[in-house]
Amino acid sequence: MIKVLVTDGMDAEKKLELVDAGYGVIDEEVDAEELKKLIKDVDVAVIRSRTKITKEIIDEALETKQFKAVIRAGVGLDNIDVAYATDNGIKVFNTPNASSNAVAELALAEILSIPRFIHTSNIEMREGIWGKKAYKGEEIEGRTLGLVGYGRIAQSLAKKAKALGMNIIFFDPGVEEGEEGSVELEELLSSSDFISLHIPGGEANYHFIGKEEFEKMKEGVYFIDLARGGVVDEDALVDAIESGKVKAAALDVFEEEPVKNERVLKCKQISITPHIGAATKEAQKRIGQEVVDILKENFPQ
């Protein structure tokens, strides 16, 4: 029997499908110390962003030689030491297709929301402030949306935003030169009315957007990060908002989760959500199906 440890939850229907197919499923939210013990006796771990598969965890798994793979139920792999895992014969998978539409829809919701003060006015009205005259918003039709990274999520967002009349440009070194809409990063920063990030996390992109990048942006730009915590210097973002360079921002990911940066938490011009980009019923079902497919294809009973 292939034993599967699910540490951050899974669609109930898809979990039952695994059980019916003969897999031994342990669905348990664990901390790092508990994970060290459990991982020695399972074949596969299915994780989301909360669980970290570090070198230390992998070393524990290697003691029994039973552990075979990590499946990231989502896109980003920055919470897994992929190189160390693969060097030691542990396979690493993710589910890159399932959550693209959900994340793109949340990004679009923020693009529509923040220039109309939906987030800010909601907070201020609860504080007794009737800011009707202060909330003169901006329309998105005819404005330029700059996408940093142009993978599945960014392409889905581009399609939706274009349908609403936005102009789309993007920066992505992996895209062939000359593709329509492709520009250099500096041009994107200086030309975009809205900037949305869609790049991986990890050391390579740590503080990819910082003080220098904010200084190159248009005055009054709107900024959105639903990609990965750490790709934006959060304090530099708050500085840019306080200076007026960035008019408003939306963050779904943070350097530390749950977020503890008081400057971010107290800044009314930042719409914050608790890493819910993929948190739709439809996306979770699709993610669950991709996990089932990976298991059946690579670790059949």
C-alpha beads as a LAMMPS data file, in Angstrom:
LAMMPS data file: protein, C-alpha beads

301 atoms
300 bonds

1 atom types
1 bond types

-500.0 500.0 xlo xhi
-500.0 500.0 ylo yhi
-500.0 500.0 zlo zhi

Masses

1 110.0

Atoms # bond

1 1 1 0.000 0.000 0.000
2 1 1 1.264 3.464 -0.931
3 1 1 0.970 5.710 2.120
4 1 1 0.162 9.359 1.416
5 1 1 0.541 12.099 4.024
6 1 1 -1.679 15.143 3.360
7 1 1 -0.508 17.983 5.599
8 1 1 -2.566 20.982 4.487
9 1 1 -5.927 19.529 3.528
10 1 1 -7.336 18.212 0.269
11 1 1 -10.673 18.192 -1.537
12 1 1 -12.785 15.617 0.327
13 1 1 -14.118 13.942 -2.808
14 1 1 -10.646 13.490 -4.283
15 1 1 -9.260 12.208 -0.988
16 1 1 -12.023 9.587 -0.924
17 1 1 -11.116 8.657 -4.494
18 1 1 -7.571 7.874 -3.320
19 1 1 -8.847 5.784 -0.412
20 1 1 -11.191 3.849 -2.724
21 1 1 -8.242 3.202 -5.050
22 1 1 -6.338 1.579 -2.180
23 1 1 -4.016 4.353 -1.047
24 1 1 -3.421 4.810 2.648
25 1 1 -4.216 8.473 3.277
26 1 1 -3.161 10.266 6.460
27 1 1 -4.811 13.687 6.508
28 1 1 -3.226 15.569 9.381
29 1 1 -2.047 19.152 9.905
30 1 1 1.389 18.858 11.467
31 1 1 4.224 21.110 12.598
32 1 1 7.858 20.581 11.619
33 1 1 8.661 18.267 14.546
34 1 1 5.623 16.067 13.915
35 1 1 6.443 16.012 10.206
36 1 1 9.926 14.648 10.951
37 1 1 8.357 11.623 12.627
38 1 1 5.542 10.960 10.160
39 1 1 7.581 11.399 6.979
40 1 1 9.710 8.351 7.815
41 1 1 6.718 6.032 7.440
42 1 1 5.006 7.360 4.302
43 1 1 5.748 7.148 0.593
44 1 1 4.446 10.532 -0.573
45 1 1 3.697 13.891 1.056
46 1 1 1.039 16.205 -0.404
47 1 1 1.608 19.756 0.806
48 1 1 0.546 23.337 0.162
49 1 1 2.367 26.568 1.006
50 1 1 2.277 26.183 4.813
51 1 1 4.386 23.024 5.032
52 1 1 8.131 23.358 4.411
53 1 1 10.109 20.415 3.034
54 1 1 13.594 21.447 4.088
55 1 1 16.930 19.621 3.978
56 1 1 16.376 18.665 7.614
57 1 1 12.981 17.111 6.843
58 1 1 14.397 15.279 3.821
59 1 1 17.235 13.849 5.918
60 1 1 14.649 12.395 8.310
61 1 1 12.758 10.868 5.381
62 1 1 15.926 9.276 3.999
63 1 1 16.497 7.272 7.189
64 1 1 13.934 4.602 6.249
65 1 1 14.383 4.831 2.459
66 1 1 10.580 4.631 2.100
67 1 1 9.830 8.215 1.120
68 1 1 9.549 8.690 -2.646
69 1 1 7.996 12.039 -3.532
70 1 1 6.587 15.421 -2.596
71 1 1 3.517 16.737 -4.411
72 1 1 2.992 20.475 -4.082
73 1 1 -0.772 21.027 -4.359
74 1 1 -0.283 24.360 -6.091
75 1 1 2.259 26.083 -8.296
76 1 1 5.195 27.472 -6.295
77 1 1 8.015 25.203 -5.132
78 1 1 9.887 27.708 -2.974
79 1 1 8.848 25.888 0.227
80 1 1 10.627 22.729 -0.965
81 1 1 14.388 22.186 -1.204
82 1 1 13.953 20.819 -4.719
83 1 1 17.654 20.400 -5.508
84 1 1 18.389 18.451 -2.329
85 1 1 15.308 16.291 -2.786
86 1 1 16.081 15.348 -6.385
87 1 1 19.767 14.787 -5.605
88 1 1 18.610 12.173 -3.094
89 1 1 16.201 10.427 -5.427
90 1 1 13.013 12.080 -4.161
91 1 1 10.686 13.232 -6.925
92 1 1 9.020 16.654 -6.741
93 1 1 5.739 17.433 -8.479
94 1 1 3.365 20.391 -8.554
95 1 1 -0.074 21.143 -10.019
96 1 1 0.586 24.111 -12.302
97 1 1 -2.673 24.196 -14.241
98 1 1 -5.367 23.902 -11.612
99 1 1 -5.307 27.285 -9.891
100 1 1 -4.482 29.633 -12.783
101 1 1 -8.006 30.915 -13.321
102 1 1 -8.696 31.384 -9.611
103 1 1 -5.566 33.489 -9.053
104 1 1 -6.184 35.492 -12.244
105 1 1 -9.740 36.268 -11.112
106 1 1 -8.532 37.512 -7.710
107 1 1 -5.946 39.732 -9.416
108 1 1 -8.650 41.137 -11.673
109 1 1 -10.880 41.735 -8.658
110 1 1 -8.118 43.812 -7.068
111 1 1 -7.499 45.719 -10.312
112 1 1 -11.160 46.713 -10.289
113 1 1 -11.299 47.304 -6.535
114 1 1 -8.298 49.375 -5.493
115 1 1 -8.739 52.323 -7.911
116 1 1 -12.349 52.643 -6.688
117 1 1 -11.373 52.711 -2.986
118 1 1 -13.506 49.651 -2.185
119 1 1 -10.962 48.391 0.350
120 1 1 -10.093 51.785 1.848
121 1 1 -13.654 53.088 2.113
122 1 1 -14.780 49.847 3.738
123 1 1 -12.221 50.364 6.515
124 1 1 -12.889 54.075 6.936
125 1 1 -16.672 53.765 7.036
126 1 1 -16.330 51.345 9.943
127 1 1 -14.278 54.048 11.649
128 1 1 -17.100 56.550 11.181
129 1 1 -15.521 58.340 8.212
130 1 1 -17.898 59.274 5.359
131 1 1 -15.362 59.944 2.600
132 1 1 -17.704 60.413 -0.336
133 1 1 -15.830 63.452 -1.677
134 1 1 -12.426 61.828 -1.127
135 1 1 -13.184 58.661 -3.100
136 1 1 -12.802 59.927 -6.659
137 1 1 -11.752 56.733 -8.392
138 1 1 -10.288 55.803 -11.756
139 1 1 -11.586 53.578 -14.530
140 1 1 -9.470 50.756 -15.929
141 1 1 -10.600 50.962 -19.560
142 1 1 -7.789 52.279 -21.721
143 1 1 -5.212 51.922 -18.956
144 1 1 -2.014 49.871 -19.293
145 1 1 -1.560 46.695 -17.268
146 1 1 2.051 45.561 -16.937
147 1 1 2.585 41.902 -16.101
148 1 1 5.914 40.886 -14.584
149 1 1 6.164 37.246 -15.644
150 1 1 3.971 35.792 -18.372
151 1 1 3.073 32.247 -17.408
152 1 1 -0.350 30.629 -17.177
153 1 1 -1.778 32.958 -14.527
154 1 1 -0.529 36.136 -16.183
155 1 1 -1.845 35.015 -19.572
156 1 1 -5.250 34.251 -18.062
157 1 1 -5.319 37.669 -16.383
158 1 1 -4.232 39.352 -19.625
159 1 1 -7.148 37.792 -21.501
160 1 1 -9.665 38.961 -18.892
161 1 1 -8.212 42.466 -18.559
162 1 1 -8.018 42.915 -22.323
163 1 1 -11.719 42.036 -22.578
164 1 1 -12.385 44.956 -20.217
165 1 1 -10.484 47.358 -22.456
166 1 1 -7.037 47.392 -20.841
167 1 1 -3.792 47.531 -22.811
168 1 1 -1.414 44.679 -21.959
169 1 1 2.367 44.677 -21.810
170 1 1 4.605 42.146 -20.093
171 1 1 8.179 41.378 -19.106
172 1 1 9.386 37.787 -19.169
173 1 1 12.945 36.788 -20.158
174 1 1 11.671 33.309 -21.040
175 1 1 9.432 34.583 -23.842
176 1 1 10.813 34.851 -27.350
177 1 1 11.915 38.347 -28.310
178 1 1 9.459 40.178 -30.526
179 1 1 6.251 38.674 -29.152
180 1 1 3.443 41.231 -29.109
181 1 1 3.340 43.117 -25.831
182 1 1 6.796 42.017 -24.677
183 1 1 8.920 44.857 -23.251
184 1 1 11.980 45.290 -21.067
185 1 1 11.414 45.620 -17.327
186 1 1 12.358 49.309 -17.185
187 1 1 9.834 50.157 -19.909
188 1 1 7.144 48.176 -18.120
189 1 1 7.821 49.956 -14.826
190 1 1 7.733 53.411 -16.395
191 1 1 4.756 52.799 -18.719
192 1 1 2.242 50.811 -16.662
193 1 1 -0.749 52.235 -14.805
194 1 1 -1.190 48.877 -13.066
195 1 1 1.601 46.392 -12.323
196 1 1 0.879 42.781 -11.373
197 1 1 3.581 40.277 -10.392
198 1 1 3.568 36.674 -11.613
199 1 1 7.060 35.335 -10.903
200 1 1 8.387 32.491 -8.731
201 1 1 9.700 33.085 -5.238
202 1 1 12.993 31.932 -3.771
203 1 1 16.446 33.462 -3.517
204 1 1 16.729 34.287 -7.218
205 1 1 13.767 36.675 -7.056
206 1 1 14.101 37.906 -3.467
207 1 1 13.089 41.598 -3.416
208 1 1 12.849 41.577 -7.205
209 1 1 10.800 44.724 -6.748
210 1 1 12.428 47.101 -4.283
211 1 1 13.230 50.778 -3.739
212 1 1 14.928 51.281 -7.124
213 1 1 12.107 49.607 -9.048
214 1 1 9.404 51.637 -7.283
215 1 1 11.293 54.824 -8.124
216 1 1 11.128 53.931 -11.839
217 1 1 7.326 53.495 -11.805
218 1 1 4.780 56.068 -12.948
219 1 1 3.458 58.465 -10.341
220 1 1 0.195 57.088 -8.934
221 1 1 0.680 53.501 -10.146
222 1 1 -1.405 50.642 -8.745
223 1 1 0.599 47.611 -7.612
224 1 1 -0.510 43.985 -7.134
225 1 1 1.382 40.921 -5.870
226 1 1 -0.422 37.582 -5.767
227 1 1 2.722 35.649 -6.716
228 1 1 5.034 34.854 -3.806
229 1 1 6.052 36.511 -0.575
230 1 1 9.546 37.965 -0.674
231 1 1 9.555 39.033 -4.319
232 1 1 8.520 42.491 -3.107
233 1 1 10.332 44.523 -0.459
234 1 1 7.298 45.227 1.731
235 1 1 8.830 48.213 3.501
236 1 1 9.866 49.731 0.170
237 1 1 6.253 49.322 -0.976
238 1 1 4.903 51.148 2.080
239 1 1 7.510 53.888 1.535
240 1 1 6.338 54.218 -2.083
241 1 1 2.723 54.518 -0.954
242 1 1 3.572 57.109 1.682
243 1 1 5.472 59.158 -0.911
244 1 1 2.539 59.025 -3.353
245 1 1 4.465 57.065 -5.992
246 1 1 2.119 54.082 -5.519
247 1 1 -1.508 55.127 -5.130
248 1 1 -2.722 51.788 -3.771
249 1 1 -1.653 48.151 -3.679
250 1 1 -2.987 44.646 -3.138
251 1 1 -1.056 41.803 -1.506
252 1 1 -2.129 38.170 -1.136
253 1 1 1.358 36.871 -0.254
254 1 1 3.893 38.043 2.312
255 1 1 7.490 37.550 3.415
256 1 1 6.183 36.044 6.638
257 1 1 2.852 34.243 6.783
258 1 1 0.731 34.955 8.751
259 1 1 1.894 38.510 8.060
260 1 1 3.453 40.356 10.989
261 1 1 4.774 43.469 9.254
262 1 1 2.938 46.205 11.148
263 1 1 3.568 48.776 8.427
264 1 1 1.730 46.588 5.930
265 1 1 -1.087 45.771 8.334
266 1 1 -1.689 49.416 9.237
267 1 1 -1.466 50.840 5.702
268 1 1 -5.038 51.525 4.565
269 1 1 -3.964 51.807 0.941
270 1 1 -2.932 48.129 0.833
271 1 1 -5.724 45.632 0.267
272 1 1 -4.563 42.477 2.047
273 1 1 -5.856 38.916 1.779
274 1 1 -4.470 35.806 3.555
275 1 1 -2.932 33.920 0.601
276 1 1 -6.302 32.942 -0.906
277 1 1 -5.430 33.166 -4.593
278 1 1 -6.189 29.491 -5.222
279 1 1 -8.916 29.249 -2.578
280 1 1 -11.967 28.538 -4.697
281 1 1 -14.057 25.373 -4.660
282 1 1 -13.381 24.856 -8.345
283 1 1 -9.606 25.313 -8.098
284 1 1 -9.299 23.008 -5.079
285 1 1 -11.208 20.289 -6.895
286 1 1 -8.954 20.678 -9.935
287 1 1 -5.852 20.625 -7.714
288 1 1 -7.160 17.479 -5.998
289 1 1 -7.675 15.822 -9.373
290 1 1 -4.118 16.673 -10.463
291 1 1 -2.798 15.147 -7.230
292 1 1 -4.835 11.981 -7.842
293 1 1 -3.574 11.780 -11.431
294 1 1 0.066 12.218 -10.346
295 1 1 -0.244 9.482 -7.746
296 1 1 -1.973 7.005 -10.048
297 1 1 0.465 7.639 -12.891
298 1 1 3.685 7.550 -10.875
299 1 1 2.838 5.417 -7.836
300 1 1 0.110 2.977 -8.877
301 1 1 -1.302 0.498 -6.387

Bonds

1 1 1 2
2 1 2 3
3 1 3 4
4 1 4 5
5 1 5 6
6 1 6 7
7 1 7 8
8 1 8 9
9 1 9 10
10 1 10 11
11 1 11 12
12 1 12 13
13 1 13 14
14 1 14 15
15 1 15 16
16 1 16 17
17 1 17 18
18 1 18 19
19 1 19 20
20 1 20 21
21 1 21 22
22 1 22 23
23 1 23 24
24 1 24 25
25 1 25 26
26 1 26 27
27 1 27 28
28 1 28 29
29 1 29 30
30 1 30 31
31 1 31 32
32 1 32 33
33 1 33 34
34 1 34 35
35 1 35 36
36 1 36 37
37 1 37 38
38 1 38 39
39 1 39 40
40 1 40 41
41 1 41 42
42 1 42 43
43 1 43 44
44 1 44 45
45 1 45 46
46 1 46 47
47 1 47 48
48 1 48 49
49 1 49 50
50 1 50 51
51 1 51 52
52 1 52 53
53 1 53 54
54 1 54 55
55 1 55 56
56 1 56 57
57 1 57 58
58 1 58 59
59 1 59 60
60 1 60 61
61 1 61 62
62 1 62 63
63 1 63 64
64 1 64 65
65 1 65 66
66 1 66 67
67 1 67 68
68 1 68 69
69 1 69 70
70 1 70 71
71 1 71 72
72 1 72 73
73 1 73 74
74 1 74 75
75 1 75 76
76 1 76 77
77 1 77 78
78 1 78 79
79 1 79 80
80 1 80 81
81 1 81 82
82 1 82 83
83 1 83 84
84 1 84 85
85 1 85 86
86 1 86 87
87 1 87 88
88 1 88 89
89 1 89 90
90 1 90 91
91 1 91 92
92 1 92 93
93 1 93 94
94 1 94 95
95 1 95 96
96 1 96 97
97 1 97 98
98 1 98 99
99 1 99 100
100 1 100 101
101 1 101 102
102 1 102 103
103 1 103 104
104 1 104 105
105 1 105 106
106 1 106 107
107 1 107 108
108 1 108 109
109 1 109 110
110 1 110 111
111 1 111 112
112 1 112 113
113 1 113 114
114 1 114 115
115 1 115 116
116 1 116 117
117 1 117 118
118 1 118 119
119 1 119 120
120 1 120 121
121 1 121 122
122 1 122 123
123 1 123 124
124 1 124 125
125 1 125 126
126 1 126 127
127 1 127 128
128 1 128 129
129 1 129 130
130 1 130 131
131 1 131 132
132 1 132 133
133 1 133 134
134 1 134 135
135 1 135 136
136 1 136 137
137 1 137 138
138 1 138 139
139 1 139 140
140 1 140 141
141 1 141 142
142 1 142 143
143 1 143 144
144 1 144 145
145 1 145 146
146 1 146 147
147 1 147 148
148 1 148 149
149 1 149 150
150 1 150 151
151 1 151 152
152 1 152 153
153 1 153 154
154 1 154 155
155 1 155 156
156 1 156 157
157 1 157 158
158 1 158 159
159 1 159 160
160 1 160 161
161 1 161 162
162 1 162 163
163 1 163 164
164 1 164 165
165 1 165 166
166 1 166 167
167 1 167 168
168 1 168 169
169 1 169 170
170 1 170 171
171 1 171 172
172 1 172 173
173 1 173 174
174 1 174 175
175 1 175 176
176 1 176 177
177 1 177 178
178 1 178 179
179 1 179 180
180 1 180 181
181 1 181 182
182 1 182 183
183 1 183 184
184 1 184 185
185 1 185 186
186 1 186 187
187 1 187 188
188 1 188 189
189 1 189 190
190 1 190 191
191 1 191 192
192 1 192 193
193 1 193 194
194 1 194 195
195 1 195 196
196 1 196 197
197 1 197 198
198 1 198 199
199 1 199 200
200 1 200 201
201 1 201 202
202 1 202 203
203 1 203 204
204 1 204 205
205 1 205 206
206 1 206 207
207 1 207 208
208 1 208 209
209 1 209 210
210 1 210 211
211 1 211 212
212 1 212 213
213 1 213 214
214 1 214 215
215 1 215 216
216 1 216 217
217 1 217 218
218 1 218 219
219 1 219 220
220 1 220 221
221 1 221 222
222 1 222 223
223 1 223 224
224 1 224 225
225 1 225 226
226 1 226 227
227 1 227 228
228 1 228 229
229 1 229 230
230 1 230 231
231 1 231 232
232 1 232 233
233 1 233 234
234 1 234 235
235 1 235 236
236 1 236 237
237 1 237 238
238 1 238 239
239 1 239 240
240 1 240 241
241 1 241 242
242 1 242 243
243 1 243 244
244 1 244 245
245 1 245 246
246 1 246 247
247 1 247 248
248 1 248 249
249 1 249 250
250 1 250 251
251 1 251 252
252 1 252 253
253 1 253 254
254 1 254 255
255 1 255 256
256 1 256 257
257 1 257 258
258 1 258 259
259 1 259 260
260 1 260 261
261 1 261 262
262 1 262 263
263 1 263 264
264 1 264 265
265 1 265 266
266 1 266 267
267 1 267 268
268 1 268 269
269 1 269 270
270 1 270 271
271 1 271 272
272 1 272 273
273 1 273 274
274 1 274 275
275 1 275 276
276 1 276 277
277 1 277 278
278 1 278 279
279 1 279 280
280 1 280 281
281 1 281 282
282 1 282 283
283 1 283 284
284 1 284 285
285 1 285 286
286 1 286 287
287 1 287 288
288 1 288 289
289 1 289 290
290 1 290 291
291 1 291 292
292 1 292 293
293 1 293 294
294 1 294 295
295 1 295 296
296 1 296 297
297 1 297 298
298 1 298 299
299 1 299 300
300 1 300 301
